[in-house]
Amino acid sequence: MTKRPPGRSRCVTRLATTLLAVAATALLYGCDEDGSNGSTTTRQSGGPLVVYERAGGIAFTAQRMVIDEDGSATVEVEGPGKIGAEFDLTGAELDELRGLLDEATLESPPEPSGCADCYAYSIEHDGRKASFDQTNYPPGTEPLVTFLSNLVERETPAGPAREG
């Protein structure tokens, strides 16, 4: 039989006790099925309310705006230069946006129009995405595009609504 160095069994015992304590703590504060620890912090539900993109035009610009369920939003505009903003929609604006989203048919037209310098749009909402240009709006989307475009123009510091 081999002899262990003195104190080694105490080391093993301490290690085992520490591991048991860690395991007990993990069980005590266990995780829910979704991997959370049951805390009361809220999580974002499945993504933004709407993602709006517009790109193209004679002097090419690209806009991207993301509006969350709570009305908080971010917008970025590129070309020439890059500008952006973070803002919150009012309750009335959020209600109007939801109504316009309900009325819009978010389907992409079967074939592109072939318009050379048109603006191309993309709108994502509730798992649906429509891509189209300014010559072939899907039913009910033109008022939605106007509303979203006006928000971008209002909130970007160098947008046309701020000039003059």
Legacy VTK file of the C-alpha trace (Angstrom):
# vtk DataFile Version 3.0
C-alpha trace
ASCII
DATASET POLYDATA
POINTS 164 float
0.000 0.000 0.000
1.295 3.443 -0.899
1.485 6.054 1.700
-0.012 9.499 0.999
1.883 12.563 1.951
0.594 14.039 5.208
-2.239 16.557 4.759
-3.313 15.319 1.330
-6.502 13.706 2.563
-7.484 16.999 4.197
-6.903 18.757 0.860
-9.150 16.273 -0.945
-11.797 16.666 1.737
-11.698 20.468 1.461
-11.930 20.263 -2.327
-14.899 17.908 -2.152
-16.618 20.147 0.407
-16.039 23.218 -1.787
-17.434 21.441 -4.858
-20.498 20.326 -2.902
-21.045 23.883 -1.665
-20.823 25.241 -5.222
-23.248 22.559 -6.459
-25.678 23.277 -3.609
-25.556 27.003 -4.342
-26.240 26.353 -8.020
-29.223 24.194 -7.110
-30.505 26.737 -4.614
-30.374 29.554 -7.168
-31.170 27.211 -10.085
-32.122 28.230 -13.581
-35.495 28.236 -15.282
-36.071 26.341 -18.526
-35.063 29.372 -20.590
-31.688 29.542 -18.853
-32.542 32.563 -16.730
-32.220 32.514 -12.988
-35.785 33.600 -12.344
-34.856 37.223 -11.708
-37.412 39.925 -12.348
-35.454 41.748 -15.048
-37.346 42.061 -18.315
-36.084 40.842 -21.633
-36.812 42.128 -25.108
-39.606 40.131 -26.690
-38.604 38.660 -30.016
-37.177 41.779 -31.635
-38.146 45.241 -32.800
-41.615 46.439 -33.770
-40.415 47.521 -37.206
-37.188 47.807 -39.200
-37.330 50.308 -42.049
-34.669 50.738 -44.735
-34.508 53.002 -47.767
-31.606 53.122 -50.208
-30.949 54.628 -53.617
-31.786 57.844 -55.370
-29.706 59.902 -57.765
-27.232 60.989 -55.061
-27.495 57.626 -53.246
-28.434 57.666 -49.593
-29.128 54.753 -47.267
-31.404 55.002 -44.244
-32.047 52.416 -41.547
-34.441 52.908 -38.653
-35.289 50.406 -35.937
-38.302 51.066 -33.702
-38.788 48.902 -30.621
-42.124 47.868 -29.106
-41.822 50.586 -26.439
-41.387 53.337 -29.041
-37.647 53.821 -28.618
-35.909 54.171 -31.958
-32.547 54.548 -33.655
-31.884 55.841 -37.127
-28.758 55.981 -39.285
-28.356 57.775 -42.597
-25.350 57.352 -44.898
-24.112 59.225 -47.948
-22.716 61.760 -48.198
-21.417 61.437 -44.652
-23.067 59.517 -41.885
-25.550 60.816 -39.329
-27.779 59.165 -36.770
-30.113 59.704 -33.875
-31.818 57.995 -30.973
-35.326 59.125 -30.043
-38.692 58.037 -28.650
-42.000 58.089 -30.449
-44.886 59.721 -28.614
-47.806 57.536 -27.577
-49.881 58.977 -30.431
-47.108 58.279 -32.957
-46.724 54.721 -31.701
-50.487 54.151 -31.980
-50.501 55.597 -35.512
-47.547 53.420 -36.495
-49.258 50.263 -35.211
-52.398 51.154 -37.161
-50.397 51.705 -40.353
-48.568 48.393 -39.843
-51.908 46.608 -39.461
-53.185 48.141 -42.718
-50.049 47.432 -44.778
-49.634 44.319 -46.882
-46.033 43.349 -46.263
-45.355 41.283 -49.363
-42.661 41.809 -51.951
-43.875 42.311 -55.534
-43.243 39.279 -57.742
-40.811 41.104 -60.043
-38.589 44.173 -59.603
-39.662 47.259 -61.537
-36.227 47.901 -63.062
-36.287 51.545 -62.019
-32.692 52.827 -62.196
-32.597 55.706 -59.675
-35.621 54.857 -57.543
-35.565 54.423 -53.830
-35.687 50.780 -52.772
-37.477 50.008 -49.504
-37.435 47.165 -47.025
-39.868 46.911 -44.123
-39.793 44.129 -41.532
-42.587 43.622 -39.011
-43.931 40.661 -37.080
-41.831 38.110 -38.961
-42.813 39.480 -42.370
-40.581 41.419 -44.748
-41.425 43.387 -47.870
-38.884 44.715 -50.368
-40.061 47.054 -53.132
-39.263 50.346 -54.821
-41.089 53.636 -55.128
-42.887 52.528 -58.297
-44.508 49.382 -56.892
-45.721 49.807 -53.305
-47.577 46.750 -51.970
-51.186 47.568 -50.968
-51.412 49.839 -47.929
-47.670 50.444 -47.591
-47.424 53.923 -49.105
-48.885 55.690 -46.005
-46.560 53.576 -43.820
-43.520 54.547 -45.912
-44.525 58.217 -45.742
-44.876 58.035 -41.951
-41.519 56.282 -41.471
-39.720 58.569 -43.952
-41.057 61.622 -42.136
-39.690 60.277 -38.827
-36.246 59.804 -40.374
-36.266 63.312 -41.838
-37.436 64.836 -38.561
-34.906 63.052 -36.368
-31.704 63.196 -38.399
-29.809 66.403 -37.646
-28.878 67.139 -41.267
-32.153 65.908 -42.781
-34.110 68.138 -45.163
-36.695 68.910 -42.455
-33.942 70.631 -40.440
-32.545 72.730 -43.264
-33.676 76.290 -43.822
LINES 1 165
164 0 1 2 3 4 5 6 7 8 9 10 11 12 13 14 15 16 17 18 19 20 21 22 23 24 25 26 27 28 29 30 31 32 33 34 35 36 37 38 39 40 41 42 43 44 45 46 47 48 49 50 51 52 53 54 55 56 57 58 59 60 61 62 63 64 65 66 67 68 69 70 71 72 73 74 75 76 77 78 79 80 81 82 83 84 85 86 87 88 89 90 91 92 93 94 95 96 97 98 99 100 101 102 103 104 105 106 107 108 109 110 111 112 113 114 115 116 117 118 119 120 121 122 123 124 125 126 127 128 129 130 131 132 133 134 135 136 137 138 139 140 141 142 143 144 145 146 147 148 149 150 151 152 153 154 155 156 157 158 159 160 161 162 163
